[in-house]
Amino acid sequence: MPAAAFNLGVLLAGAGRVEDAEAVFRRAAAAGDVGAANNLGILLAETGRVEEAETVFRQAPAAGHVVRSPRSCSETTPAPWQTGS
């Protein structure tokens, strides 16, 4: 289920349904999906909720996940929730 939830979150974010994407990413992250946790952190940061994003990124090592430098989607292309597409 985590892979399906991750994909659903990406789909929802792409459709501009940021709140729904956030909820799905949170559930998938809680189930151990590192990619969903990363996307949640990026979504939070890019919607101005930097402190929440920092918390998400800091929780990863505590859960035993490998942490890579988070890279904003906007460094290459705008994130779906930024363009409304």
C-alpha positions, 0 to 999 in steps of 0.5 A: 500500500505505501507505493500506491499511497505515494503515487496517489499523493503525487497525483493529487499534488499534480492536480493542485489538491495540496491538502489531500496530497499532504494527508496521503503523504502523511499516512504513507510516511507514517507507514514507513515510506521514505519517499512520501516523507521526503515529498511531504517535507518538500510540499510543506517547505514549498507552501511556506511551512518550513518549520513543519518541513524541518520536523519531517526531515529531522524525524527520518534519521530517528526512524532509521532512514537514510537522509539525503539533502532535500532538494526542492522541486523548484530547483529544476521545475516548479512543483505541481502545487506551485503551478496549479497544474 
